[in-house]
Every structure is written in structure tokens, then in C-alpha cells.
Amino acid sequence: MKISQSDDKTPMMERRRFIRHPVCFPLSYRTLEKNASRDDDRVSTTVNLGLGGLMFLAKEPVGVNAKIVVKMPFQDKVFNVRGKVVRCEKSKAEQLYDIGVSFYMLSDAFKAKLIEQMYRISEFRDLLSIQQGKEVQLEEASKEWIKKYSKRFKTLYW
């Protein structure tokens, strides 16, 4: 499940096979080079996410076609997704690089989608807690979120 890389003359909208949705949650990443170690992990945040891949910001460039592991934490768990860097461009707005990653397998896309859903439920829980003036448990918020938004969330990707 790769995003094919086009020449630079093709507009970005035409190069994408999957819709991307803006999301912002933490991640760390490292390339899978022979000399890379776990100490080489870099910290960042997502910019957007889709069925085919994700984009994040980086302080340093990452080579196109580099194999990469992206670690996406949620509470006490860390989800690892593997992919290939398909884009690395200097951001015009900031002194950072936009790194586009294509997932290798559908299971990696599913993990990323699941993490996004967990973050959305967590944000929904925070909103419910503010609205109700009391701490809402994650399980209660999950049930409410599923009733309200699961059909809409499903149609965004599948």
C-alpha cells in the first residue's frame, strides 16, 4: 500500500491517493539505517493523517525513500508504524521540514486510525468534563463518542 512518487511538476493534490485529515498528536521517529540506534529517536507531532500515510514536522531533513519507524504514544501504550519517507520539504512558514510518510501495510494504517480515534475520544472526554463540571471517565466518554461520531468517523477513511 504505497503512495507512488510523482515528479515535482505534478500538483500535490493529484499525487495523493487518500484524503488527509488534520490531526495533532505527539510522535517520535527514527530511520531504519544500519547505524541508527534507539537513542536516535526524534520527537515531533503529526500534521495530518490518512489511510495511506501521515505527515509530521521535523527539525532536520529525512531522506526520501528512507525506511522509518514512527512511534505514536497514547497513555501507557506506544504504537509503532513502519513506512517510507515519500516527501521531505522545507516548510515555508517555519524553519522545519514537512515529512510525508507512506505506510507499508494496511495494518499500519489501521493502527494510526485507531490512535487518532483514541485521541479524539480523549479530547471529547475533556469537553464533556468541562460541560458537566465534573470528571468524566474515559469509558463513559468512549461510549458517548461512539454513539455520536463513530459512523461519521468510519466514513472519513473506509
N, C-alpha and C positions, 0 to 999 in steps of 0.2 A: 504494500500500500504506500507507494512513493508519490510525491508530487514531482512531476517531471520538470526539469530545469530548462527554462527557455532562454533565448538570448536576451540581452539587456534592452533591445528595441521593443519587445513585447510589453504592453502596459501591465502593471501589477494585477489589475482586476482580471485580466484574461489568463494570467499564469496560475491563478488559484483554482483548484477543483472543488474546494469546500468552503462554505461560509465560515468566517471567523467571528467570534463574539468577544467583545472587550471584557476582560477579567483582570483582576489584580490580586494575586496571592503569591506568597513567598516561594522561592525555589533555590536550589543550589545545583550546580552543574560541573561536569568535568569531561574533558575529551578522553577518548579511549586510545591514547597513544601508548606505545611501549614503555616510555619513560615516565608516564603520569602516575601519580600516587593519590591516595585518598586525601592527602594534605593539599592537593591541588584544587580542591573544590572551591568554586567561586559562588558568592551569594548574589541573588537578583530577585526580580519579580516578573511575573507574566505581564504581557501587554494584551495579548488576545489568544484565543484557543479555538480550534475547530477539529473536525473529525480527522483531518489529515495531518495536523501538527499544531505547533504553537509558536508564539514569538515572545522573546524576552529581551531585556536590555542588558548590556554588558559594558564594563569599563574598558575592556580590551577586545580586539577583534578575535574571532574564531574562524578558522579556515573553512571555506566552502568544501563540502564533501567529507568533513571531519565526522567521525563517529562520536556520539555524545551520549552521556547518561544524565538525565535530568531527574533530580530528587525533589519530590513535592511533598512537604510535610503537612499533616493535619493532626492536631492534638498530639497524641503519643505515637503516631504511626508515620512512616515515611514510605511513599510510593515511588518506585524507580521506573522511569520510562526511557526507552532507548530510541534513538533516532539518528538522523543525518542532518548536518547543517546544510541548508539549501540557499541561505541568504545571509550575508553579513554586510551591512551598510552603515556608514556613519550617519547618526541621527542629526538632522538639520537643527532641531530645537535645542538639543543638549549635547554635551561632549561625551556621548555614549554611542554604542553600536546597537543597531537592531539586528537580532539574531533570529533567523527563521529556521525552525527545526521540523523536519518531516518524520512522522512516526514510521517505524519499521513494520509494526504489526497492528492489527485491529485491537488486540488485547491492550496495547499501549494507549491507543485512542480511548478505549473504554475506561481504563484507569484514570486518564486525565479528565474525562467527562464525569466520572464518579467523584473525583476530588472537587471539581467545580461545583457539583451539586451539594457536596458537604459544606463548602464554604458559603454557598447561597443559603442553606438551611441555618447555618450558624449566624449569618447576618440577619436572617428572618427572626431567629430567636432573640437577638439583641433588640430588634424593633418591637417584638411582642412584649419583651420585658419593660421597655420604656412605655409603651402604650398602656400596659396593665399596671404599671407601678410596682411590680414585684418580679422576682427572679423566675423566669420560665425555664423549665428543664428542657434539655436538648431533645429528649424523646417526645415530649409534648409538642414542641415546635416542629419536629420532623413529621409527626402525624398531620398537623395542621398544614404544613407546607405541601405535603404530598397531596392532600385533598384539594388545595387551591391551585398548585402550579405544576404538578407532575405531567399532566397531559401537554401543557404548553412547552415545558422543558424538553419533553420527548420529541416534539415536532421540530425543535430547533436543530436537532442533529440527525435523527434517524429517518 
